[in-house]
Amino acid sequence: MSLEPGVRAELRVHTLSTGADQLVLATDAHVEAPNWTPDGRWLVVNADGRVYRIPVGGGALELVETAPLDQLNNDHVLSPDGRTLYLSSSSDGHLYRVPLTGGRPERITNDRGPGFTHYLHGVSPDETMLAYVGVQTDEQGRRTSNIFTVPSAGGADEQLTRTTAPTDGPEYSPDGAWVYFNSELRPEGAPAAAPGHAQVFRMRPDGSGISQLTDDEAVNWFPHVSPDGTTVLVLSFPPGTTGHPGGRQVRLRTMGPAGEDLRDVLAFRGGQGTVNVNSWAPDSDRFAYVAYPATT
């Protein structure tokens, strides 16, 4: 997938405490979805179907070898110790693991029948479980998305949500007590949300205790909890946005773990690829993101 003509990708690091915003890389490559390694030295990104790492201070993209997989989705996460990279394959729709130093990927997920695709978003703090979005496409092309977990070593899946409301972005809190996600779920008896009007939720890791954390005019996606558990980063699209497209004027906002104190941090041209996965630094003060400014 290529960038639109006249657009470049800017990989950036923002510091909450000072407001400083550092440019790490400006490129014509379609860079997306930064992770931050636990040692604080590297950012791991997707670019044109492959995975790369780059020093936080800037430099060249270094390929992480994942052959024979070369069509990777931008939904990837690192293990808590930073040694393992968990991947979503665009070619077969399955999840894999590979050492961050590179190697031959090992498949984790099970066959769940035709039209089912896995999109990875979270790894539990003890690395025993992965949280993913399972998208089922029927013969008429209709899609439903729900949240599942699967043991990181392989094993039986568990379905946590059962809804026709579009649902995405499941991610564990650092203490393992919650799974955060975005969805168009509405409480029973409430008016139906406008199509695309996603908000942020959390639930217990067994799927119980679902609670809604945001409820405003923005379309809120991809909640990412800081390593110290105090701050949630949210990507907010304009009202009326369906899905999480690129090329939109978006905001990055922060809030407390229960949805309190929601506030704007940055506004820029971005969307898909900006923060699809957790991009917090180990210090819980900095986060990485990708902007896609027009150059002409």
BAGUKOL-225495 format. One record per residue (C-alpha): residue in three letters; x, y, z. Coordinates in nm, 2 decimals, padded with zeros to 4 digits, always signed. Example, Ala and Ser with C-alpha at 12.3 -4.5 7.8 and 13.67 -1.06 7.14 Angstrom:
BEGIN
<r residuo="ALA" east="+01.23" north="-00.45" up="+00.78"/>
<r residuo="SER" east="+01.37" north="-00.11" up="+00.71"/>
END
This chain:
BEGIN
<r residuo="MET" east="+00.00" north="+00.00" up="+00.00"/>
<r residuo="SER" east="+00.15" north="+00.33" up="-00.11"/>
<r residuo="LEU" east="+00.10" north="+00.68" up="+00.02"/>
<r residuo="GLU" east="-00.13" north="+00.92" up="-00.17"/>
<r residuo="PRO" east="+00.05" north="+01.14" up="-00.42"/>
<r residuo="GLY" east="+00.18" north="+01.46" up="-00.26"/>
<r residuo="VAL" east="+00.18" north="+01.31" up="+00.10"/>
<r residuo="ARG" east="+00.47" north="+01.20" up="+00.31"/>
<r residuo="ALA" east="+00.49" north="+01.00" up="+00.64"/>
<r residuo="GLU" east="+00.64" north="+01.17" up="+00.95"/>
<r residuo="LEU" east="+00.73" north="+00.94" up="+01.24"/>
<r residuo="ARG" east="+00.73" north="+01.17" up="+01.55"/>
<r residuo="VAL" east="+00.77" north="+01.15" up="+01.93"/>
<r residuo="HIS" east="+00.57" north="+01.37" up="+02.15"/>
<r residuo="THR" east="+00.65" north="+01.45" up="+02.52"/>
<r residuo="LEU" east="+00.35" north="+01.52" up="+02.73"/>
<r residuo="SER" east="+00.53" north="+01.70" up="+03.02"/>
<r residuo="THR" east="+00.70" north="+01.96" up="+02.80"/>
<r residuo="GLY" east="+00.49" north="+01.96" up="+02.48"/>
<r residuo="ALA" east="+00.81" north="+01.89" up="+02.27"/>
<r residuo="ASP" east="+00.75" north="+01.72" up="+01.94"/>
<r residuo="GLN" east="+01.05" north="+01.55" up="+01.78"/>
<r residuo="LEU" east="+01.07" north="+01.44" up="+01.41"/>
<r residuo="VAL" east="+01.23" north="+01.10" up="+01.39"/>
<r residuo="LEU" east="+01.18" north="+01.02" up="+01.02"/>
<r residuo="ALA" east="+01.02" north="+01.19" up="+00.72"/>
<r residuo="THR" east="+00.98" north="+00.95" up="+00.42"/>
<r residuo="ASP" east="+00.79" north="+00.87" up="+00.11"/>
<r residuo="ALA" east="+00.75" north="+00.51" up="+00.24"/>
<r residuo="HIS" east="+00.42" north="+00.43" up="+00.39"/>
<r residuo="VAL" east="+00.54" north="+00.40" up="+00.76"/>
<r residuo="GLU" east="+00.27" north="+00.31" up="+01.01"/>
<r residuo="ALA" east="+00.19" north="+00.20" up="+01.36"/>
<r residuo="PRO" east="+00.49" north="+00.25" up="+01.59"/>
<r residuo="ASN" east="+00.57" north="+00.04" up="+01.89"/>
<r residuo="TRP" east="+00.83" north="+00.14" up="+02.15"/>
<r residuo="THR" east="+01.07" north="-00.12" up="+02.27"/>
<r residuo="PRO" east="+01.08" north="-00.17" up="+02.65"/>
<r residuo="ASP" east="+01.44" north="-00.06" up="+02.67"/>
<r residuo="GLY" east="+01.35" north="+00.28" up="+02.52"/>
<r residuo="ARG" east="+01.60" north="+00.26" up="+02.24"/>
<r residuo="TRP" east="+01.39" north="+00.16" up="+01.93"/>
<r residuo="LEU" east="+01.07" north="+00.22" up="+01.75"/>
<r residuo="VAL" east="+00.92" north="-00.07" up="+01.56"/>
<r residuo="VAL" east="+00.70" north="+00.02" up="+01.26"/>
<r residuo="ASN" east="+00.53" north="-00.13" up="+00.96"/>
<r residuo="ALA" east="+00.62" north="+00.00" up="+00.61"/>
<r residuo="ASP" east="+00.48" north="-00.14" up="+00.29"/>
<r residuo="GLY" east="+00.40" north="-00.48" up="+00.43"/>
<r residuo="ARG" east="+00.73" north="-00.54" up="+00.62"/>
<r residuo="VAL" east="+00.84" north="-00.46" up="+00.97"/>
<r residuo="TYR" east="+01.13" north="-00.23" up="+01.06"/>
<r residuo="ARG" east="+01.30" north="-00.08" up="+01.36"/>
<r residuo="ILE" east="+01.46" north="+00.27" up="+01.39"/>
<r residuo="PRO" east="+01.65" north="+00.43" up="+01.67"/>
<r residuo="VAL" east="+01.43" north="+00.67" up="+01.87"/>
<r residuo="GLY" east="+01.68" north="+00.95" up="+01.80"/>
<r residuo="GLY" east="+01.65" north="+00.90" up="+01.43"/>
<r residuo="GLY" east="+01.84" north="+00.71" up="+01.16"/>
<r residuo="ALA" east="+01.78" north="+00.45" up="+00.90"/>
<r residuo="LEU" east="+01.50" north="+00.19" up="+00.89"/>
<r residuo="GLU" east="+01.64" north="-00.16" up="+00.97"/>
<r residuo="LEU" east="+01.44" north="-00.45" up="+00.84"/>
<r residuo="VAL" east="+01.33" north="-00.72" up="+01.08"/>
<r residuo="GLU" east="+01.35" north="-01.04" up="+00.88"/>
<r residuo="THR" east="+01.01" north="-01.22" up="+00.88"/>
<r residuo="ALA" east="+01.05" north="-01.44" up="+00.56"/>
<r residuo="PRO" east="+00.85" north="-01.60" up="+00.42"/>
<r residuo="LEU" east="+00.59" north="-01.35" up="+00.55"/>
<r residuo="ASP" east="+00.62" north="-01.03" up="+00.35"/>
<r residuo="GLN" east="+00.26" north="-00.90" up="+00.36"/>
<r residuo="LEU" east="+00.21" north="-00.79" up="+00.71"/>
<r residuo="ASN" east="-00.07" north="-00.59" up="+00.85"/>
<r residuo="ASN" east="+00.01" north="-00.28" up="+01.06"/>
<r residuo="ASP" east="-00.13" north="-00.45" up="+01.37"/>
<r residuo="HIS" east="+00.18" north="-00.58" up="+01.56"/>
<r residuo="VAL" east="+00.28" north="-00.58" up="+01.93"/>
<r residuo="LEU" east="+00.59" north="-00.65" up="+02.13"/>
<r residuo="SER" east="+00.62" north="-00.88" up="+02.42"/>
<r residuo="PRO" east="+00.66" north="-00.72" up="+02.76"/>
<r residuo="ASP" east="+01.03" north="-00.81" up="+02.77"/>
<r residuo="GLY" east="+01.08" north="-00.68" up="+02.41"/>
<r residuo="ARG" east="+01.22" north="-01.00" up="+02.28"/>
<r residuo="THR" east="+00.93" north="-01.12" up="+02.07"/>
<r residuo="LEU" east="+00.73" north="-00.95" up="+01.80"/>
<r residuo="TYR" east="+00.37" north="-01.07" up="+01.74"/>
<r residuo="LEU" east="+00.24" north="-01.01" up="+01.39"/>
<r residuo="SER" east="-00.08" north="-01.00" up="+01.19"/>
<r residuo="SER" east="-00.04" north="-01.15" up="+00.84"/>
<r residuo="SER" east="-00.23" north="-00.99" up="+00.55"/>
<r residuo="SER" east="-00.17" north="-01.29" up="+00.33"/>
<r residuo="ASP" east="-00.35" north="-01.56" up="+00.53"/>
<r residuo="GLY" east="-00.51" north="-01.36" up="+00.81"/>
<r residuo="HIS" east="-00.33" north="-01.54" up="+01.09"/>
<r residuo="LEU" east="-00.12" north="-01.43" up="+01.39"/>
<r residuo="TYR" east="+00.25" north="-01.51" up="+01.42"/>
<r residuo="ARG" east="+00.55" north="-01.46" up="+01.65"/>
<r residuo="VAL" east="+00.91" north="-01.39" up="+01.56"/>
<r residuo="PRO" east="+01.21" north="-01.28" up="+01.76"/>
<r residuo="LEU" east="+01.26" north="-00.90" up="+01.74"/>
<r residuo="THR" east="+01.61" north="-00.98" up="+01.60"/>
<r residuo="GLY" east="+01.44" north="-01.16" up="+01.31"/>
<r residuo="GLY" east="+01.38" north="-01.52" up="+01.22"/>
<r residuo="ARG" east="+01.12" north="-01.76" up="+01.07"/>
<r residuo="PRO" east="+00.77" north="-01.68" up="+01.20"/>
<r residuo="GLU" east="+00.57" north="-01.93" up="+01.39"/>
<r residuo="ARG" east="+00.19" north="-01.94" up="+01.35"/>
<r residuo="ILE" east="-00.02" north="-01.91" up="+01.66"/>
<r residuo="THR" east="-00.39" north="-01.89" up="+01.56"/>
<r residuo="ASN" east="-00.64" north="-02.15" up="+01.46"/>
<r residuo="ASP" east="-00.84" north="-02.20" up="+01.15"/>
<r residuo="ARG" east="-01.19" north="-02.06" up="+01.22"/>
<r residuo="GLY" east="-01.34" north="-02.13" up="+00.88"/>
<r residuo="PRO" east="-01.36" north="-01.93" up="+00.55"/>
<r residuo="GLY" east="-01.38" north="-01.55" up="+00.57"/>
<r residuo="PHE" east="-01.23" north="-01.52" up="+00.92"/>
<r residuo="THR" east="-00.93" north="-01.29" up="+00.97"/>
<r residuo="HIS" east="-00.73" north="-01.21" up="+01.28"/>
<r residuo="TYR" east="-00.60" north="-00.86" up="+01.37"/>
<r residuo="LEU" east="-00.37" north="-00.85" up="+01.67"/>
<r residuo="HIS" east="-00.38" north="-00.56" up="+01.92"/>
<r residuo="GLY" east="-00.28" north="-00.67" up="+02.27"/>
<r residuo="VAL" east="-00.05" north="-00.90" up="+02.47"/>
<r residuo="SER" east="-00.12" north="-00.96" up="+02.84"/>
<r residuo="PRO" east="+00.14" north="-00.84" up="+03.09"/>
<r residuo="ASP" east="+00.25" north="-01.19" up="+03.16"/>
<r residuo="GLU" east="+00.26" north="-01.27" up="+02.79"/>
<r residuo="THR" east="+00.04" north="-01.57" up="+02.82"/>
<r residuo="MET" east="-00.25" north="-01.43" up="+02.61"/>
<r residuo="LEU" east="-00.30" north="-01.23" up="+02.30"/>
<r residuo="ALA" east="-00.61" north="-01.01" up="+02.23"/>
<r residuo="TYR" east="-00.73" north="-00.98" up="+01.88"/>
<r residuo="VAL" east="-01.01" north="-00.86" up="+01.66"/>
<r residuo="GLY" east="-01.18" north="-01.15" up="+01.47"/>
<r residuo="VAL" east="-01.34" north="-01.02" up="+01.15"/>
<r residuo="GLN" east="-01.59" north="-01.26" up="+00.99"/>
<r residuo="THR" east="-01.70" north="-01.19" up="+00.63"/>
<r residuo="ASP" east="-02.00" north="-01.38" up="+00.50"/>
<r residuo="GLU" east="-02.08" north="-01.48" up="+00.14"/>
<r residuo="GLN" east="-02.26" north="-01.15" up="+00.08"/>
<r residuo="GLY" east="-01.95" north="-00.95" up="+00.19"/>
<r residuo="ARG" east="-02.11" north="-00.84" up="+00.52"/>
<r residuo="ARG" east="-01.85" north="-00.81" up="+00.80"/>
<r residuo="THR" east="-01.89" north="-00.86" up="+01.18"/>
<r residuo="SER" east="-01.60" north="-00.79" up="+01.42"/>
<r residuo="ASN" east="-01.56" north="-00.92" up="+01.77"/>
<r residuo="ILE" east="-01.29" north="-00.95" up="+02.03"/>
<r residuo="PHE" east="-01.12" north="-01.28" up="+02.11"/>
<r residuo="THR" east="-00.82" north="-01.40" up="+02.31"/>
<r residuo="VAL" east="-00.58" north="-01.69" up="+02.23"/>
<r residuo="PRO" east="-00.29" north="-01.82" up="+02.43"/>
<r residuo="SER" east="+00.04" north="-01.68" up="+02.30"/>
<r residuo="ALA" east="+00.18" north="-02.03" up="+02.29"/>
<r residuo="GLY" east="-00.12" north="-02.15" up="+02.09"/>
<r residuo="GLY" east="-00.44" north="-02.31" up="+02.21"/>
<r residuo="ALA" east="-00.82" north="-02.26" up="+02.21"/>
<r residuo="ASP" east="-00.96" north="-01.91" up="+02.13"/>
<r residuo="GLU" east="-01.21" north="-01.74" up="+02.37"/>
<r residuo="GLN" east="-01.47" north="-01.50" up="+02.23"/>
<r residuo="LEU" east="-01.51" north="-01.20" up="+02.46"/>
<r residuo="THR" east="-01.78" north="-01.00" up="+02.27"/>
<r residuo="ARG" east="-02.08" north="-01.11" up="+02.08"/>
<r residuo="THR" east="-02.22" north="-00.82" up="+01.89"/>
<r residuo="THR" east="-02.29" north="-00.69" up="+01.54"/>
<r residuo="ALA" east="-02.16" north="-00.35" up="+01.64"/>
<r residuo="PRO" east="-01.82" north="-00.28" up="+01.48"/>
<r residuo="THR" east="-01.56" north="-00.34" up="+01.75"/>
<r residuo="ASP" east="-01.18" north="-00.30" up="+01.74"/>
<r residuo="GLY" east="-00.85" north="-00.23" up="+01.91"/>
<r residuo="PRO" east="-00.84" north="-00.46" up="+02.22"/>
<r residuo="GLU" east="-00.55" north="-00.39" up="+02.45"/>
<r residuo="TYR" east="-00.46" north="-00.51" up="+02.80"/>
<r residuo="SER" east="-00.40" north="-00.26" up="+03.08"/>
<r residuo="PRO" east="-00.05" north="-00.29" up="+03.24"/>
<r residuo="ASP" east="-00.19" north="-00.47" up="+03.55"/>
<r residuo="GLY" east="-00.39" north="-00.71" up="+03.34"/>
<r residuo="ALA" east="-00.72" north="-00.61" up="+03.50"/>
<r residuo="TRP" east="-00.88" north="-00.47" up="+03.19"/>
<r residuo="VAL" east="-00.91" north="-00.49" up="+02.82"/>
<r residuo="TYR" east="-00.96" north="-00.15" up="+02.65"/>
<r residuo="PHE" east="-01.13" north="-00.13" up="+02.31"/>
<r residuo="ASN" east="-01.34" north="+00.08" up="+02.08"/>
<r residuo="SER" east="-01.68" north="-00.01" up="+01.96"/>
<r residuo="GLU" east="-02.02" north="+00.12" up="+01.83"/>
<r residuo="LEU" east="-02.19" north="-00.06" up="+02.11"/>
<r residuo="ARG" east="-02.48" north="+00.11" up="+02.27"/>
<r residuo="PRO" east="-02.65" north="+00.03" up="+02.61"/>
<r residuo="GLU" east="-02.97" north="-00.17" up="+02.59"/>
<r residuo="GLY" east="-03.26" north="+00.06" up="+02.52"/>
<r residuo="ALA" east="-03.04" north="+00.35" up="+02.41"/>
<r residuo="PRO" east="-03.08" north="+00.51" up="+02.06"/>
<r residuo="ALA" east="-02.86" north="+00.35" up="+01.80"/>
<r residuo="ALA" east="-02.54" north="+00.52" up="+01.73"/>
<r residuo="ALA" east="-02.48" north="+00.68" up="+01.40"/>
<r residuo="PRO" east="-02.28" north="+00.44" up="+01.17"/>
<r residuo="GLY" east="-01.92" north="+00.48" up="+01.25"/>
<r residuo="HIS" east="-01.96" north="+00.66" up="+01.58"/>
<r residuo="ALA" east="-01.72" north="+00.45" up="+01.78"/>
<r residuo="GLN" east="-01.64" north="+00.52" up="+02.15"/>
<r residuo="VAL" east="-01.39" north="+00.38" up="+02.40"/>
<r residuo="PHE" east="-01.49" north="+00.10" up="+02.64"/>
<r residuo="ARG" east="-01.32" north="-00.14" up="+02.87"/>
<r residuo="MET" east="-01.40" north="-00.48" up="+03.01"/>
<r residuo="ARG" east="-01.26" north="-00.76" up="+03.23"/>
<r residuo="PRO" east="-01.03" north="-01.01" up="+03.05"/>
<r residuo="ASP" east="-01.31" north="-01.27" up="+03.06"/>
<r residuo="GLY" east="-01.55" north="-01.03" up="+02.87"/>
<r residuo="SER" east="-01.75" north="-00.93" up="+03.18"/>
<r residuo="GLY" east="-01.80" north="-00.58" up="+03.32"/>
<r residuo="ILE" east="-01.82" north="-00.38" up="+02.99"/>
<r residuo="SER" east="-01.83" north="-00.01" up="+03.06"/>
<r residuo="GLN" east="-01.82" north="+00.29" up="+02.82"/>
<r residuo="LEU" east="-01.55" north="+00.55" up="+02.89"/>
<r residuo="THR" east="-01.61" north="+00.82" up="+02.63"/>
<r residuo="ASP" east="-01.94" north="+00.97" up="+02.50"/>
<r residuo="ASP" east="-01.89" north="+01.27" up="+02.28"/>
<r residuo="GLU" east="-01.92" north="+01.40" up="+01.92"/>
<r residuo="ALA" east="-01.58" north="+01.26" up="+01.82"/>
<r residuo="VAL" east="-01.53" north="+00.91" up="+01.67"/>
<r residuo="ASN" east="-01.28" north="+00.76" up="+01.92"/>
<r residuo="TRP" east="-01.05" north="+00.48" up="+01.83"/>
<r residuo="PHE" east="-00.75" north="+00.27" up="+01.95"/>
<r residuo="PRO" east="-00.72" north="+00.34" up="+02.33"/>
<r residuo="HIS" east="-00.36" north="+00.28" up="+02.44"/>
<r residuo="VAL" east="-00.28" north="+00.27" up="+02.81"/>
<r residuo="SER" east="+00.05" north="+00.41" up="+02.93"/>
<r residuo="PRO" east="+00.30" north="+00.16" up="+03.10"/>
<r residuo="ASP" east="+00.23" north="+00.32" up="+03.45"/>
<r residuo="GLY" east="-00.15" north="+00.28" up="+03.39"/>
<r residuo="THR" east="-00.23" north="+00.64" up="+03.46"/>
<r residuo="THR" east="-00.30" north="+00.77" up="+03.10"/>
<r residuo="VAL" east="-00.50" north="+00.65" up="+02.80"/>
<r residuo="LEU" east="-00.41" north="+00.78" up="+02.45"/>
<r residuo="VAL" east="-00.70" north="+00.80" up="+02.21"/>
<r residuo="LEU" east="-00.72" north="+00.87" up="+01.84"/>
<r residuo="SER" east="-01.02" north="+01.09" up="+01.76"/>
<r residuo="PHE" east="-01.17" north="+01.13" up="+01.41"/>
<r residuo="PRO" east="-01.42" north="+01.40" up="+01.31"/>
<r residuo="PRO" east="-01.79" north="+01.33" up="+01.36"/>
<r residuo="GLY" east="-01.94" north="+01.12" up="+01.09"/>
<r residuo="THR" east="-01.62" north="+00.92" up="+01.02"/>
<r residuo="THR" east="-01.69" north="+00.56" up="+00.94"/>
<r residuo="GLY" east="-01.41" north="+00.32" up="+01.03"/>
<r residuo="HIS" east="-01.05" north="+00.45" up="+01.07"/>
<r residuo="PRO" east="-00.95" north="+00.59" up="+00.73"/>
<r residuo="GLY" east="-00.63" north="+00.78" up="+00.65"/>
<r residuo="GLY" east="-00.60" north="+01.14" up="+00.53"/>
<r residuo="ARG" east="-00.83" north="+01.30" up="+00.79"/>
<r residuo="GLN" east="-00.78" north="+01.58" up="+01.03"/>
<r residuo="VAL" east="-00.75" north="+01.39" up="+01.36"/>
<r residuo="ARG" east="-00.67" north="+01.46" up="+01.72"/>
<r residuo="LEU" east="-00.47" north="+01.27" up="+01.97"/>
<r residuo="ARG" east="-00.62" north="+01.30" up="+02.32"/>
<r residuo="THR" east="-00.55" north="+01.18" up="+02.66"/>
<r residuo="MET" east="-00.77" north="+01.07" up="+02.95"/>
<r residuo="GLY" east="-00.75" north="+00.89" up="+03.28"/>
<r residuo="PRO" east="-00.80" north="+00.51" up="+03.30"/>
<r residuo="ALA" east="-01.17" north="+00.55" up="+03.37"/>
<r residuo="GLY" east="-01.23" north="+00.81" up="+03.10"/>
<r residuo="GLU" east="-01.18" north="+01.11" up="+03.32"/>
<r residuo="ASP" east="-01.01" north="+01.44" up="+03.22"/>
<r residuo="LEU" east="-01.03" north="+01.39" up="+02.84"/>
<r residuo="ARG" east="-00.82" north="+01.66" up="+02.68"/>
<r residuo="ASP" east="-00.67" north="+01.74" up="+02.34"/>
<r residuo="VAL" east="-00.29" north="+01.70" up="+02.29"/>
<r residuo="LEU" east="-00.23" north="+01.73" up="+01.91"/>
<r residuo="ALA" east="-00.42" north="+01.79" up="+01.59"/>
<r residuo="PHE" east="-00.28" north="+01.70" up="+01.24"/>
<r residuo="ARG" east="-00.35" north="+01.51" up="+00.92"/>
<r residuo="GLY" east="-00.35" north="+01.13" up="+01.00"/>
<r residuo="GLY" east="-00.58" north="+00.84" up="+01.09"/>
<r residuo="GLN" east="-00.51" north="+00.49" up="+00.97"/>
<r residuo="GLY" east="-00.15" north="+00.41" up="+01.06"/>
<r residuo="THR" east="-00.11" north="+00.69" up="+01.32"/>
<r residuo="VAL" east="-00.14" north="+00.49" up="+01.64"/>
<r residuo="ASN" east="-00.30" north="+00.16" up="+01.54"/>
<r residuo="VAL" east="-00.09" north="-00.01" up="+01.82"/>
<r residuo="ASN" east="+00.04" north="+00.09" up="+02.16"/>
<r residuo="SER" east="+00.32" north="+00.35" up="+02.10"/>
<r residuo="TRP" east="+00.39" north="+00.46" up="+02.46"/>
<r residuo="ALA" east="+00.76" north="+00.50" up="+02.58"/>
<r residuo="PRO" east="+00.86" north="+00.31" up="+02.89"/>
<r residuo="ASP" east="+00.86" north="+00.64" up="+03.08"/>
<r residuo="SER" east="+00.48" north="+00.70" up="+03.03"/>
<r residuo="ASP" east="+00.56" north="+01.06" up="+02.93"/>
<r residuo="ARG" east="+00.64" north="+01.02" up="+02.56"/>
<r residuo="PHE" east="+00.45" north="+00.85" up="+02.28"/>
<r residuo="ALA" east="+00.53" north="+00.79" up="+01.91"/>
<r residuo="TYR" east="+00.28" north="+00.86" up="+01.63"/>
<r residuo="VAL" east="+00.28" north="+00.90" up="+01.25"/>
<r residuo="ALA" east="+00.14" north="+01.21" up="+01.07"/>
<r residuo="TYR" east="+00.07" north="+01.22" up="+00.70"/>
<r residuo="PRO" east="+00.10" north="+01.59" up="+00.59"/>
<r residuo="ALA" east="+00.04" north="+01.70" up="+00.24"/>
<r residuo="THR" east="+00.36" north="+01.83" up="+00.08"/>
<r residuo="THR" east="+00.20" north="+02.00" up="-00.22"/>
END
